[in-house]
Amino acid sequence: MKKWQLIGSTTALSSALLLGACGGAAEKSDSGDTKSSDDKKLSGEVKGDGSSTVAPVMEKINEDFSAEQPDVSVSIGVSGTGGGFEKFIAGETDFSNASRDIKDEEKEKLKKEKIDYTEFKVAQDGLTVAVNKDNDFVEELSMDELAKIYSGKAKTWKDVNSKFPDKKIKAFSPDQSHGTYDFFSEEVLDEKDLQSEKNADTNVIVKSVQDNKDSIGFFGYNFYQENKDSLKAVKIKGDEGKAVEPTDESVNDGSYPLSRPLFVYAKNKSLEDNDAFYGFMEYVIDNSADAAKDAGYVPLKDEEYKKDKETLEKFKK
């Protein structure tokens, strides 16, 4: 079972991160060379919320940051991408983690509230479609076949492909609070609602696929990586018709059809006025590559982190 007990656990994770940021000892990650880019000692408070998919990356970063900057308290909630943006729009947070692009309606609400923001990318994810490990007939699916399943048009596996057995499909997915839901809906179903058994907790989705022989589900790449011995990843056919497996390489180069970036949206005013937040975001960019690996995701290309660093430096006093 995957170790990140995040979704629906905002209070618990926020408290854990806040405790760590207030002086708890933190070990370096196995990849080792995480470091701050400024030796200046900071103090203050930083608040974030949002995607449970992005949270493992941010937690790993904050463990090391809190060891170097014990007088900065960083709390990171996990109310989902949509819930995180709601708090960001309400002015409750300095940053919002997201597993999808910000929506036009969210942009409009931020504009109405006169909140300017900057988008940063921290890692690359491959939304992974998985079936039960004992499934011996599904090796690959096209986007159209995925649409049949999650639109509810296909009731049995035979409805998906005549070569598959006449067994009832049990489809699982995140609920609408998740950017993962939105991303899948947009990429596979032209933004239509999913017909599936939905859950706020990705760990429950993973276990549901593990426990149901004729099931299918999807979640972030790191959830699959940490449960790959008990799940079977499905290759996905893109527009070119080639079935691609989610791997570090295919996610990084975008050849895997359900690849996506993971974001942190930062409030500009907080970057300008809160030295602790600026220092935290500097640390995030400097250490995202190692943290992405440690969390089971794929780092961005070096030039993308360099671009983010240059963008951030425009806010430096």
C-alpha positions as CSV (number, residue, x, y, z in Angstrom):
1,M,0.0,0.0,0.0
2,K,1.3,3.4,-0.9
3,K,2.8,5.3,2.0
4,W,1.4,8.8,1.3
5,Q,-1.7,9.1,3.4
6,L,-2.5,12.6,1.9
7,I,-5.9,13.1,0.4
8,G,-8.5,14.2,2.9
9,S,-5.8,14.6,5.5
10,T,-5.2,18.3,5.3
11,T,-5.0,18.9,9.0
12,A,-2.7,15.9,9.7
13,L,-0.2,16.8,7.0
14,S,-0.3,20.5,7.7
15,S,0.5,19.8,11.4
16,A,3.3,17.4,10.5
17,L,4.9,19.9,8.2
18,L,4.4,22.8,10.6
19,L,6.0,20.7,13.3
20,G,9.0,19.9,11.1
21,A,9.3,23.5,10.0
22,C,9.5,24.6,13.7
23,G,12.7,22.7,14.3
24,G,12.2,19.0,13.9
25,A,15.3,17.1,12.7
26,A,15.1,16.1,9.1
27,E,17.4,13.7,7.2
28,K,18.6,14.4,3.7
29,S,17.1,12.4,0.9
30,D,19.0,9.5,-0.6
31,S,19.9,11.6,-3.6
32,G,21.8,13.8,-1.2
33,D,22.8,17.1,-2.5
34,T,19.8,19.3,-1.6
35,K,20.9,22.7,-0.5
36,S,19.7,26.2,0.0
37,S,20.9,28.8,-2.5
38,D,21.3,31.4,0.2
39,D,22.9,31.1,3.6
40,K,20.7,33.9,5.0
41,K,18.7,32.8,8.1
42,L,15.0,33.5,7.7
43,S,12.0,33.6,9.9
44,G,8.3,33.8,9.3
45,E,5.3,31.9,8.1
46,V,4.4,30.3,4.8
47,K,1.1,28.7,3.9
48,G,0.2,26.5,1.0
49,D,-2.5,24.1,-0.1
50,G,-3.6,22.1,-3.1
51,S,-2.8,18.9,-4.9
52,S,-2.2,15.7,-3.1
53,T,-0.2,14.6,-6.2
54,V,2.3,17.4,-5.7
55,A,2.4,17.2,-1.9
56,P,5.0,14.3,-1.7
57,V,7.4,16.5,-3.7
58,M,6.8,19.5,-1.5
59,E,7.0,17.5,1.7
60,K,10.4,16.1,0.8
61,I,11.6,19.7,0.0
62,N,10.2,21.1,3.2
63,E,11.9,18.4,5.4
64,D,15.3,19.7,4.3
65,F,14.2,23.3,4.2
66,S,13.0,23.2,7.8
67,A,16.3,21.7,8.9
68,E,18.2,24.7,7.3
69,Q,15.6,27.3,8.3
70,P,14.1,26.2,11.6
71,D,12.6,29.7,12.2
72,V,10.3,29.4,9.2
73,S,7.0,27.5,9.6
74,V,5.7,26.1,6.4
75,S,2.2,24.5,6.4
76,I,1.1,22.5,3.3
77,G,-2.5,21.4,3.1
78,V,-3.8,18.8,0.7
79,S,-7.4,19.7,-0.1
80,G,-6.9,18.9,-3.8
81,T,-6.1,21.1,-6.7
82,G,-9.5,22.7,-6.9
83,G,-9.7,23.1,-3.1
84,G,-6.2,24.6,-3.1
85,F,-7.2,27.2,-5.7
86,E,-10.3,28.1,-3.7
87,K,-8.0,29.0,-0.7
88,F,-5.6,30.8,-3.0
89,I,-8.4,32.9,-4.5
90,A,-9.7,33.7,-0.9
91,G,-6.2,35.0,0.0
92,E,-5.6,32.3,2.6
93,T,-2.4,30.9,1.1
94,D,0.9,32.0,-0.4
95,F,1.1,29.2,-2.9
96,S,-1.1,26.6,-4.4
97,N,0.0,23.1,-5.6
98,A,-1.7,21.9,-8.8
99,S,-1.6,18.7,-10.9
100,R,-3.2,20.6,-13.8
101,D,-3.1,24.0,-15.4
102,I,-5.1,26.7,-13.7
103,K,-8.6,27.1,-15.2
104,D,-9.8,30.2,-17.0
105,E,-12.5,30.7,-14.3
106,E,-9.9,30.5,-11.6
107,K,-7.8,33.1,-13.4
108,E,-10.9,35.3,-13.6
109,K,-11.6,35.0,-9.9
110,L,-8.0,35.8,-9.0
111,K,-8.1,38.8,-11.3
112,K,-11.3,40.0,-9.6
113,E,-9.6,39.6,-6.2
114,K,-6.5,41.5,-7.6
115,I,-4.2,38.6,-6.8
116,D,-1.3,38.3,-9.2
117,Y,0.5,35.0,-9.4
118,T,3.4,33.2,-11.1
119,E,3.4,29.6,-12.3
120,F,6.3,27.3,-11.6
121,K,6.8,23.7,-12.6
122,V,8.4,21.3,-10.1
123,A,8.2,17.8,-11.8
124,Q,6.7,15.7,-14.6
125,D,4.1,13.1,-13.9
126,G,2.6,10.3,-16.0
127,L,-1.0,9.7,-15.0
128,T,-0.9,5.9,-14.9
129,V,-3.8,3.7,-15.9
130,A,-3.6,0.3,-14.0
131,V,-5.5,-2.9,-13.8
132,N,-5.4,-5.8,-11.3
133,K,-2.1,-7.7,-11.4
134,D,-4.0,-10.9,-12.3
135,N,-5.6,-9.4,-15.4
136,D,-4.2,-11.4,-18.3
137,F,-6.0,-9.7,-21.2
138,V,-5.5,-6.0,-21.0
139,E,-2.0,-5.0,-22.1
140,E,-2.8,-1.7,-23.8
141,L,-5.7,0.7,-24.4
142,S,-6.4,3.5,-26.8
143,M,-7.7,6.8,-25.7
144,D,-11.0,5.9,-27.4
145,E,-11.2,2.6,-25.4
146,L,-10.5,4.5,-22.2
147,A,-13.3,6.9,-23.1
148,K,-15.7,3.9,-23.6
149,I,-14.8,2.7,-20.1
150,Y,-15.0,6.0,-18.2
151,S,-18.0,7.4,-20.1
152,G,-20.0,4.3,-19.0
153,K,-20.6,3.2,-22.6
154,A,-18.7,0.0,-22.0
155,K,-20.3,-2.1,-19.3
156,T,-18.1,-5.2,-19.8
157,W,-14.6,-5.7,-21.0
158,K,-16.0,-7.3,-24.2
159,D,-17.7,-3.9,-24.9
160,V,-14.3,-2.4,-25.0
161,N,-12.7,-5.0,-27.3
162,S,-14.4,-8.0,-28.7
163,K,-11.3,-10.1,-27.8
164,F,-11.7,-9.3,-24.1
165,P,-13.9,-11.5,-21.9
166,D,-17.5,-10.8,-21.1
167,K,-16.7,-9.6,-17.6
168,K,-18.2,-6.5,-15.9
169,I,-15.9,-3.6,-15.6
170,K,-15.3,-2.0,-12.2
171,A,-13.9,1.5,-12.9
172,F,-12.3,3.6,-10.2
173,S,-11.1,7.2,-10.2
174,P,-10.3,10.2,-8.0
175,D,-13.2,12.6,-7.3
176,Q,-13.8,16.0,-8.8
177,S,-11.7,17.8,-6.1
178,H,-8.5,16.5,-7.8
179,G,-6.6,17.9,-10.7
180,T,-6.0,14.3,-11.7
181,Y,-9.7,13.9,-12.3
182,D,-9.8,17.2,-14.3
183,F,-6.8,16.2,-16.4
184,F,-8.2,12.8,-17.3
185,S,-11.6,14.3,-18.1
186,E,-10.1,16.8,-20.4
187,E,-7.6,14.5,-22.2
188,V,-9.9,11.5,-22.5
189,L,-13.5,12.6,-22.3
190,D,-13.5,16.2,-23.7
191,E,-14.2,17.5,-20.2
192,K,-17.3,15.2,-19.6
193,D,-18.0,13.7,-16.2
194,L,-16.5,10.3,-15.4
195,Q,-18.8,7.4,-14.8
196,S,-16.8,5.6,-12.2
197,E,-16.6,4.8,-8.5
198,K,-15.0,8.0,-7.2
199,N,-12.9,8.5,-4.1
200,A,-11.1,11.5,-2.5
201,D,-8.3,9.2,-1.3
202,T,-6.0,7.9,-3.9
203,N,-4.8,5.2,-1.6
204,V,-8.4,3.8,-1.6
205,I,-8.4,3.8,-5.4
206,V,-5.1,1.9,-5.5
207,K,-6.4,-0.7,-3.0
208,S,-9.7,-1.0,-5.0
209,V,-7.8,-2.0,-8.1
210,Q,-5.6,-4.4,-6.1
211,D,-8.7,-6.1,-4.6
212,N,-10.9,-6.3,-7.7
213,K,-9.8,-8.7,-10.5
214,D,-11.8,-7.0,-13.3
215,S,-11.1,-3.4,-12.2
216,I,-9.3,-0.4,-13.7
217,G,-8.2,2.8,-12.1
218,F,-5.8,5.7,-12.6
219,F,-3.5,7.9,-10.4
220,G,-0.2,9.7,-10.4
221,Y,3.0,7.9,-11.5
222,N,4.4,7.8,-8.0
223,F,1.4,5.9,-6.7
224,Y,2.0,3.2,-9.3
225,Q,5.7,3.2,-8.7
226,E,5.2,2.5,-5.0
227,N,2.7,-0.3,-5.7
228,K,3.9,-1.7,-8.9
229,D,4.4,-5.2,-7.5
230,S,0.6,-5.4,-6.9
231,L,-0.6,-3.5,-10.0
232,K,-0.3,-3.8,-13.7
233,A,0.3,-0.6,-15.7
234,V,-1.5,-0.4,-19.0
235,K,0.2,0.9,-22.1
236,I,-1.6,3.8,-23.7
237,K,-2.0,4.5,-27.4
238,G,-1.7,8.1,-28.5
239,D,-2.5,9.8,-31.7
240,E,0.3,8.0,-33.6
241,G,-1.2,4.6,-32.6
242,K,1.9,3.4,-30.7
243,A,1.2,1.9,-27.3
244,V,3.6,3.6,-24.8
245,E,4.3,2.4,-21.2
246,P,4.7,5.0,-18.5
247,T,8.4,5.1,-17.7
248,D,10.8,7.8,-16.5
249,E,11.9,8.3,-20.1
250,S,8.5,8.3,-21.7
251,V,7.1,10.7,-19.1
252,N,10.1,13.0,-19.3
253,D,10.0,13.3,-23.1
254,G,6.2,13.4,-23.3
255,S,5.9,10.4,-25.5
256,Y,3.6,8.8,-22.9
257,P,0.2,10.2,-23.9
258,L,-0.9,11.0,-20.3
259,S,2.2,12.9,-19.3
260,R,1.7,16.2,-17.4
261,P,3.7,18.7,-15.5
262,L,3.1,19.4,-11.8
263,F,2.8,23.0,-10.7
264,V,3.2,25.4,-7.9
265,Y,1.4,28.7,-8.3
266,A,2.9,31.5,-6.1
267,K,1.3,34.7,-5.1
268,N,3.4,37.6,-6.4
269,K,2.8,39.9,-3.4
270,S,4.0,37.2,-1.0
271,L,7.2,36.7,-3.0
272,E,7.8,40.5,-2.9
273,D,6.9,41.1,0.8
274,N,7.7,37.8,2.6
275,D,11.4,37.0,2.6
276,A,10.6,33.6,4.2
277,F,8.3,32.7,1.2
278,Y,10.8,33.9,-1.3
279,G,13.5,31.8,0.4
280,F,11.2,28.8,0.4
281,M,10.4,29.1,-3.3
282,E,14.1,29.5,-4.1
283,Y,14.7,26.3,-2.2
284,V,11.8,24.6,-4.0
285,I,13.3,25.3,-7.4
286,D,16.8,24.4,-6.4
287,N,15.8,21.0,-5.0
288,S,12.8,19.9,-7.1
289,A,14.8,17.6,-9.2
290,D,16.0,15.5,-6.3
291,A,12.7,15.7,-4.5
292,A,10.8,14.6,-7.7
293,K,13.0,11.5,-7.9
294,D,12.6,10.7,-4.2
295,A,8.8,11.1,-4.4
296,G,8.6,8.7,-7.4
297,Y,8.1,11.3,-10.2
298,V,10.3,12.5,-13.0
299,P,12.5,15.6,-12.8
300,L,12.1,18.3,-15.4
301,K,14.9,19.1,-17.8
302,D,17.6,21.3,-16.2
303,E,16.8,24.3,-18.5
304,E,13.2,24.3,-17.2
305,Y,14.4,24.7,-13.6
306,K,16.8,27.4,-14.8
307,K,14.0,29.3,-16.4
308,D,11.9,29.1,-13.2
309,K,14.9,30.4,-11.2
310,E,15.3,33.3,-13.6
311,T,11.5,34.1,-13.2
312,L,11.7,33.9,-9.5
313,E,14.8,36.2,-9.3
314,K,12.7,39.1,-10.7
315,F,11.0,39.3,-7.3
316,K,14.2,39.4,-5.4
317,K,14.7,42.6,-3.4
